[in-house]
Amino acid sequence: MTLGVLALALLVTGVLAWAAFVVNDHNESRLLRLKVAETGAVFQVALPTVETPLASAVEVARPDNGGAAGFRRYMSDYVGAKGPFAFAALWTAANAQPVAMIGRSVMLARAPARVRSLLERAATHPGLSLQARLTGPQRVLAYAYASPGSGGGPIVYAESALPTNPRVRPTSGTPFSDLRFALYLGRRPTAGMLLETNAGSLGSRTASTEVPFGDQVLTIVGASNGSLGGGLSTSLWWIVAIAGGALSLIAAGITERLLRDRQAAEILAADVQRLLERQQTISSALQRSMIPRAPSGPAYLEIASRYLPGGDELEIGGDWFDVIELDADRTFLSIGDVSGRGLAAGSVMASLRAAMRAFVSEGHGPADLLDRLAPMLSISEGGRFATVTCLVLDRRAGLVTAASAGHLPPLVVRSGTAEYLDVPVGPPIGAAAEPTAYRQQVFELPADTMILLFTDGLVERRSETIDDGLARLSRIAAQATGTVDEMLERITTELTAGGGEDDTAVLGVRRT
Amino acid sequence: MTPDAEPRRATFTVEPDAQDGCVVVVDGEVDIASAAAFDDAVTSAIALSPERVAFDLSGTTFFDSSGLAVLLAAANRATTVTIRRASAAARRVIEVSGLTDTLGLHQ
């Protein structure tokens, strides 16, 4: 991903930089061509300074004008240190001797054959003809001029001395100051034909133009001295490259960072998820361990129980029941419900049950036991309270002693009848700020009577009062027959047909 | 039917009252799903009137131990808690839980 972003950004940068480079390159070439053409035009304007005096000298030297004397007089102003020429001579015919000479000739001394061929060329081609000696210590450019339309007329010959070294110092403030150029005689820019240059070498980007000069051509080859389009134009491509490259790296860095952040977040989320699942596993295992098991009791009691989880099976309610054998004839029974759900409610329930077992083993009766249980829980501390019913069943006496801390009354079922025991009810454990003295009451318990203990999940329904639920329970319980287990099956099936929302604990005990 | 199926099953209104300082009017079903909102209403009522808080449960159609826990917590925080009126549904739950005195339910 990061490498992809980097590659794409670098590709875009590369294309942009390349485009900037190409545009600049085209621009530079075009500007250079213009510059060199402009330079050629300037040269062209300068050439008459050579041609004009020679043309005039031919007119002056005609026999009907000044002749050789007139020629000498006229040319003396142009030959020497102040004039363009180092030597001038007048021929009446190409194959004769000169009739007048001013200055000192290099060509006549060193290359007379070339002078001869130049004069012959001038005789047949009127106007300006050129010859050059461009190698060796004394470099010379020679001119010959014959008047047009006057065959056999005088021929003016002149020589300009060229500097030994064709390399001249670049001069500033001229149109050529930002141009490196080389000036060649003829069409081919070879070292042997170099007249003048202002640079050692021109470099790779050059442009050339030709300027006619007499019967020859001058070739100007130019190269830009620096950028013609300006610094920004030249620098644009690498500015784009560097800035683009930097931006690409930044983009890649940001991408990398975002990817890492996301990866870290995903790892964290997975860890949290795993921890949650682990916690739920631990929590539900703990809670399952707290669900009261089917209790066993003495042989003279037939016992059955049900524990029905409510809507949310992940969290248990705080319901419990308990059967404790006190001695040969007496058995302790309890049922209770801690408010709320979940592990916290379950652990309150577990500690209340443990405390109750301890108090029972010390021989306390139901009301006494609730009095001792009451300080163990406070609504103002844990936000929880518990309802509890305690009974002590005495089979020899046929009596049951009961006390209630806000719990629903026990139902007594015997031969087709069912009625609730009117157990004195005190406030739930943990509900009252002031300590309360619980009361207990003794009821007769004939043989074959079933005591049904339950929590509110069995009878609570929306859209009706709890009395409606209690009435329905007693009606169904009265019709139930068979073993205690069969009776509980029918009761719980019919009362929780719609699926109870709350947890429900039911304990049935019958004296046989 | 899940408890979340109906969004507003219970409404709790806290009203200033000349006699009891503050009355919390409870309408609808109070169960484990709405107990937290009930507790919030009771907390603001006690903040308004720390000494006396009254409850009007005449519009309460369902009331279970979750609601009892909130009432009991209120009774432990405010000096005096009374229940002025109560529907049969709420009244019977309070009565079978042995809390008529603790919660000041009379008549």
Interface residues (C-beta under 8 A of the other chain):
Chain A: G311 D337 S339 G340 R341 S378 I379 S380 G383 R384 F385 T387 S404 A405 G406 H407 L408 P409 V425 G426 P427 P428 G430 A431 A432 A433 D456 E460 R462 S463 E464 T465 I466 D467 E501 D502
Chain B: T2 P3 E29 D31 I32 T61 F62 D64 S65 S66 L68 A69 L72 A73 A75 N76 R77 A88 A89 R92 V93 V96 S97 G98 L99 D101 T102
